[in-house]
Amino acid sequence: MTAPIAPSASVSPDLITLSTWMAGDFSNFKQADAALTDFAHIRIFFRPLPYEFFEGLGLPGGIGFYSEQVYDYDLWSPYRQGLHRVIDKDGQIYIENYGFKDGVPYAGSGHNADILKTIPAEGAIRRQGCSMVFQREGDLFIGGVEPGHNCRIPRQGKWTYLVSRVELSDRTWVSLDQGMDIETDEHVWGSTEGALRFEKRESFAHELPLGRL
C-alpha cells in the first residue's frame, strides 16, 4: 500500500493522492498479451508539468500533466496528446483537458523530460465540455466526463459526444472511451471489447510540485 500523503493547505488531500497515483508510465501489456486479437499493447504517460505552467494562460499555478497515448512499438509517435489541469471544484476533483495547436514538436515528452520542458502554455487549447470529474471511492478514484454530452468529437463524417469512465488506483488505470452519435446515441467509435487495463511501470510522483502548493 502507498504511504499516507500529507494534506496541503491549499488543495484537498484527495487531489494530492489522485495526482500522485496518476503520475506515471502505464502499460496494458498483460491485457494485450492475453488477448492479442482484441487489444494492442499501449502505453499511457502522465508526466507532471511545472507548477507555473498554466500561469501562461492566465490561470493559477498548481498541478498539471502532459499526457500521451502511444503504441509500445513506436514510442515517438503518440496518437493522442493532451494537457491537463487538476483542480478542486464543488467537492470533487476536476481534470480540465486541453489540446495542442500543434503537438508534433512535443511528441515523446512522456518519456523524455527534456522535450517536456519545451512545451509552451500558449499552445494549449481548452477542450470545452471535456473535463473529467473524479470522486474517491475507497481505494479507487472513479471518474467520468462532465455531464451534458458537450465533449464533441468529429469522427467518420459525423459529430459524436464522448462517454468516458476511468478507475484509478495507486497501481492501475482502467479506462473506457467511446464516441456516440449526437443525433441517435448510437456507438460510432471506441472499444467494443471492454475497458483498457493498464498497470504502472514507473512512477513520476517525485516530479509533482507538491512543495509549492
N, C-alpha and C positions, 0 to 999 in steps of 0.2 A: 504493500500500500504506500501511496505517496504521503510524505510527512505533511502535517498541517501547515497552511500558509498564513502568515501573519496578516491581519487586516490592514488596510490603508486608510488614512484619514479622509481621502478624497474620493475613493471608489469603493464599491462594495467588495466584501471578501469573496463572493461568488464570481464576480468579474475577474478578480485576480486568479482564482482557481481555474476558471474556464480558459483564460488566456494561457496559463501555464500548461494546461493539458493540451491545448490546441497547437502550441508552438512545436513544430517537429516535421520530420520526414516520415510519411506514412506509405505503406505498400500493401496491396491486396494479393501478394504472391501466393499465399496459401489457398485463397479462393480460386485464383486463376489456374493454379497447378492441379486443383481437384476437379475443375470443370473447364477444360481447355477450349471447348467449342462454344461456351457461353460467356466467358469473361476473359478479357485481355489483362495482361499484367500492367497495372497502372501505379504510378507514384503521385502522391499529393504532397506538396511542400507548403507549409505555413511558416513564413520567415518573418520575425518581428522587424518592424520599421523603427527608425529613430523616434524618440519622444516628440520631437518638434515637427515631424513630417507634415502633419495636416495643418500646421500653422501656415504653411504655404498656400492654403486655400481659405485662410481667414478663420480657421476653427481652432479651438483649444488644443494644446498638446495632450498626448496620452498614449494609450496602447493602440497599435495598428499592426496590420500584417500585409505582406505581399504573398500572394498565392499563385501557384501554377500546378496544373494537372497535365501529366505527360506520360506517354508510353515508356516503359522501362528501357526499351531497346534504343530510344532516341531522346536522351535527356536534354538535348539542346533545342528541341522543337516542341514546346508546350502547345497543346491545342486549346488550353483555357488559361487565362491570366486574370488576376484581379488584385485590387487593393481594398482593404477592409479596416474600418474604424470601429472600435469596440467601446460602447458607452452604456451606462446605466440609464434606464428610462422607464418610468411608470412601474417600478418594482420588478422589471425584467431586464435582461441583457440584450441589447440590440447590436447587431453587427451590420453597419452600413456598408453597402457594396458599391465599388467604383470600378469603372473600366478605364482603358487607356485610349488616348488619341492614337498612339502608335506603340504597341507593346513589343514589337520585334527587337528593338535595340536592347531590351532588358530580359530577353529570354535567357534562362539559366540562372537567374537571380536566386531561385530557390535553393540551389546548391553551391552558389558562388557569391560570397558576401561582398566581394569587390565590385561586382556588377550591381548588386542590390543598392550600394551606396550612391550610384549614379542616377537612380530613379528620381525625377523631379515631381513634386506635388502638383505643379501646374499642368502636368499632362493627364491628371486624373479627371474622369467624368463620372458624376454621380449616376447610379442606376436607380432611378426613381421607382418607388414601389417594390424594391427588391431587397430590402433589409431582411435579415434573418433574426428571429426573436427566440431567445432561449430562456428556459426555466430549469432550475435544479430539481431533480427527482432522485433522491437517494444518492447513489454512486454514479449517476448519469446526469448530463445536461441534454435535454430534449429541445430541438429547435425546428422551426418551420418558417417559410417565407411569410412576411407580414400579410395580414388579411386584405382582401379587396380584389384579388386577381388582377393587380395592376402591374405586375412584373411581366412586361410584354416582350416577346422574343419572336422575330420573324424566322420562319423555318418552312421549307418545302412550299414556298409560294403563298403562305398564309400566316396570319398572326396567331400566336399561341400565348397562353399565360403559363407561368412556371408554378408547378407544385413541387415542393421540396421538403424533405424530412431528414433530420440529422440526429444521430445519437452519438454523444461524445463521452468517453471515459478517460481515465488517466493514461490508458494504453491503446485505445481504439477509436476509430472514426468510421461510422456506418452511415451511408448516405444514399438517398434515392431521389433523383431529379427526373421530372417528366414534364413535357410540354403538352398542354391541352388546347384544342381549338376554341378560340374565344366565342365562336358562334354556337357550336354544337357540344362543347365539353368533351369531345372525343380525343383519345390519345393520338398524338401526332409523332412525338419523338421521345427518346429516353428509354431506359432499361425496361424490357419486358420479362427479364429473368430474375428480378428482385434487386435488393439493395447491394451496393458495393461495400465490401467489408475490409477495412484497412487496419493494419497494426503498425504501431510506431516503431520505426527503425532507429531513429535518433531524435533526441530532444534538443530544441533550441531555446528552452526556457531561460537559460542563462543570458540570452541576448535581450530579454524583456527589460524595459527601462523602469523597473519597479521602484528603484530608489528615488525616482523623480516624481512619484505620484503623491 
